């Protein structure tokens, strides 16, 4: 009886060790949150991505590692367009503050433009909020900043040739309409 018990304990210990080592080696990522990428240079981001890929050495990446690599690539796209960072103002006081870690502060709105282009004030102010922004490309290869909106459709800011001014749109990359808001970069 003691021999079977000792063998059982040895097998359990081996299995426990195997699963512990497997769990520790799976899904190692150098950061947990997108905000952990704040202040990193392009070279540091590329090194982090290279580190993740080298540790796997041809093996299949875990979901966490794939998400990590996608966050790094998204951050690289942001850093390729540093002129977006900073404050943008609309002529009626609305503001946007794009940060290099992917967060954005969307200022309060007092009104909206109607179909004739006339600014109409709301009875109650739409509050400001914090969210994230993603940098995409349109069909012509120009950058488009997309902000998730808490009330539904996304806000789009297509930057074409002019990098100091942008018209706001609402919708998605296939179908969007202008809101009438015209933002200017604060120098």
C-alpha positions as CSV (number, residue, x, y, z in Angstrom):
1,X,0.0,0.0,0.0
2,X,2.8,2.4,0.8
3,X,4.5,1.7,-2.6
4,X,1.3,2.6,-4.5
5,X,0.8,5.7,-2.4
6,X,4.4,6.8,-3.0
7,X,4.0,6.2,-6.8
8,X,0.7,8.1,-6.8
9,X,2.4,11.1,-5.0
10,X,5.3,11.0,-7.5
11,X,3.0,11.0,-10.5
12,X,0.9,13.8,-9.0
13,X,4.0,15.8,-8.3
14,X,5.3,15.3,-11.8
15,X,1.9,16.3,-13.3
16,X,1.7,19.4,-11.1
17,X,5.2,20.5,-12.1
18,X,4.4,20.0,-15.7
19,X,1.3,22.0,-15.6
20,X,2.9,24.7,-13.5
21,X,5.8,25.1,-16.0
22,X,3.5,25.0,-19.0
23,X,1.3,27.7,-17.4
24,X,4.2,29.9,-16.6
25,X,5.8,29.6,-20.1
26,X,2.5,30.2,-21.9
27,X,1.4,33.7,-22.7
28,X,4.3,35.7,-21.3
29,X,3.7,39.3,-22.3
30,X,5.9,42.3,-21.4
31,X,2.9,44.5,-20.4
32,X,-0.7,44.2,-19.3
33,X,-2.4,47.5,-20.3
34,X,-2.2,49.7,-23.4
35,X,-1.2,52.6,-21.0
36,X,1.9,50.6,-20.2
37,X,3.1,51.6,-23.6
38,X,3.1,55.3,-22.7
39,X,6.4,57.0,-23.5
40,X,7.9,54.1,-25.3
41,X,10.0,54.8,-28.4
42,X,9.5,53.1,-31.7
43,X,12.7,51.1,-31.1
44,X,11.5,49.9,-27.7
45,X,8.2,48.8,-29.2
46,X,9.9,46.9,-31.9
47,X,12.2,45.2,-29.3
48,X,9.1,44.2,-27.3
49,X,7.5,42.7,-30.3
50,X,10.7,40.9,-31.3
51,X,11.0,39.5,-27.7
52,X,7.5,38.0,-27.8
53,X,8.2,36.3,-31.2
54,X,11.6,35.0,-30.2
55,X,10.3,33.4,-27.0
56,X,7.9,31.4,-29.0
57,X,10.5,30.4,-31.6
58,X,8.0,29.3,-34.3
59,X,5.3,28.0,-31.9
60,X,1.7,29.2,-31.9
61,X,1.1,32.4,-30.1
62,X,-1.4,32.6,-27.3
63,X,-4.4,34.9,-27.4
64,X,-2.7,37.2,-24.9
65,X,0.5,37.3,-27.0
66,X,-1.5,38.1,-30.2
67,X,-3.4,40.9,-28.4
68,X,-0.1,42.2,-27.1
69,X,1.4,42.3,-30.6
70,X,-1.7,44.0,-32.0
71,X,-1.5,46.7,-29.2
72,X,2.2,47.2,-30.1
73,X,1.4,47.6,-33.8
74,X,-1.4,50.0,-33.1
75,X,0.9,52.1,-30.9
76,X,3.6,52.1,-33.7
77,X,0.9,53.5,-36.1
78,X,0.2,56.2,-33.6
79,X,3.9,57.1,-33.2
80,X,4.3,57.3,-37.0
81,X,1.8,60.2,-36.9
82,X,3.0,62.4,-33.9
83,X,1.3,65.5,-35.4
84,X,-2.0,64.2,-34.1
85,X,-0.9,64.3,-30.5
86,X,-2.1,67.4,-28.6
87,X,-5.2,69.6,-28.4
88,X,-7.6,70.2,-31.2
89,X,-10.4,72.9,-30.8
90,X,-13.7,73.5,-32.6
91,X,-14.8,77.1,-33.1
92,X,-17.6,76.6,-30.5
93,X,-15.2,75.6,-27.8
94,X,-15.4,71.8,-28.1
95,X,-12.0,70.1,-27.7
96,X,-10.2,66.9,-28.4
97,X,-6.9,65.9,-26.7
98,X,-5.1,63.0,-28.4
99,X,-2.5,61.4,-26.2
100,X,0.4,59.1,-27.3
101,X,-0.8,56.2,-25.2
102,X,-4.0,55.8,-27.2
103,X,-6.3,57.7,-24.9
104,X,-8.3,60.8,-25.9
105,X,-10.3,63.4,-24.0
106,X,-13.4,64.4,-25.8
107,X,-14.7,67.7,-24.5
108,X,-18.3,68.6,-23.7
109,X,-20.6,69.6,-26.5
110,X,-23.0,72.5,-26.1
111,X,-24.8,72.0,-29.5
112,X,-24.7,70.5,-33.0
113,X,-24.9,71.6,-36.6
114,X,-28.1,71.1,-38.4
115,X,-28.5,70.1,-42.1
116,X,-28.1,73.8,-43.2
117,X,-24.8,74.2,-41.2
118,X,-26.3,76.3,-38.5
119,X,-25.1,75.6,-34.9
120,X,-28.0,74.9,-32.6
121,X,-27.4,74.8,-28.8
122,X,-28.6,71.9,-26.7
123,X,-30.8,72.5,-23.7
124,X,-28.4,70.4,-21.6
125,X,-24.7,70.1,-22.3
126,X,-23.4,66.7,-23.5
127,X,-20.7,65.8,-21.0
128,X,-17.1,65.2,-21.8
129,X,-15.6,61.7,-21.6
130,X,-12.4,59.8,-21.8
131,X,-11.9,56.9,-24.3
132,X,-9.4,55.4,-26.7
133,X,-8.5,56.3,-30.3
134,X,-7.4,54.1,-33.1
135,X,-5.5,55.1,-36.2
136,X,-6.8,53.6,-39.4
137,X,-6.1,54.3,-43.1
138,X,-8.7,55.2,-45.7
139,X,-8.8,53.9,-49.3
140,X,-6.3,56.5,-50.4
141,X,-3.8,55.7,-47.6
142,X,-4.5,58.8,-45.5
143,X,-4.7,58.5,-41.7
144,X,-8.1,58.4,-40.0
145,X,-8.4,58.7,-36.2
146,X,-11.4,56.8,-34.9
147,X,-12.9,57.5,-31.5
148,X,-15.4,55.2,-29.9
149,X,-18.5,57.2,-28.8
150,X,-20.4,56.1,-25.7
151,X,-23.8,56.9,-27.3
152,X,-23.4,54.7,-30.4
153,X,-21.7,55.5,-33.6
154,X,-17.9,56.2,-33.8
155,X,-16.4,59.6,-34.4
156,X,-14.0,59.8,-37.4
157,X,-11.4,62.4,-38.2
158,X,-10.0,61.8,-41.7
159,X,-6.7,63.7,-42.1
160,X,-6.0,64.2,-45.8
161,X,-3.3,66.6,-47.0
162,X,-3.9,69.3,-44.3
163,X,-2.5,68.2,-40.9
164,X,-3.7,71.3,-39.0
165,X,-7.5,71.1,-39.6
166,X,-10.0,68.3,-39.8
167,X,-13.7,67.8,-40.3
168,X,-15.5,65.5,-37.9
169,X,-17.6,62.6,-39.2
170,X,-19.8,60.1,-37.5
171,X,-20.3,56.5,-38.6
172,X,-17.7,53.9,-39.8
173,X,-15.1,53.6,-42.5
174,X,-17.7,52.5,-45.1
175,X,-20.6,54.9,-44.4
176,X,-20.1,58.2,-42.6
177,X,-21.5,61.7,-42.6
178,X,-20.0,65.0,-41.6
179,X,-21.2,66.5,-38.3
180,X,-20.3,70.1,-39.3
181,X,-17.6,70.3,-36.6
182,X,-14.3,71.7,-37.9
183,X,-11.3,71.2,-35.6
184,X,-8.1,73.1,-35.6
185,X,-4.8,72.0,-34.0
186,X,-3.8,74.2,-31.1
187,X,-0.2,75.1,-31.5
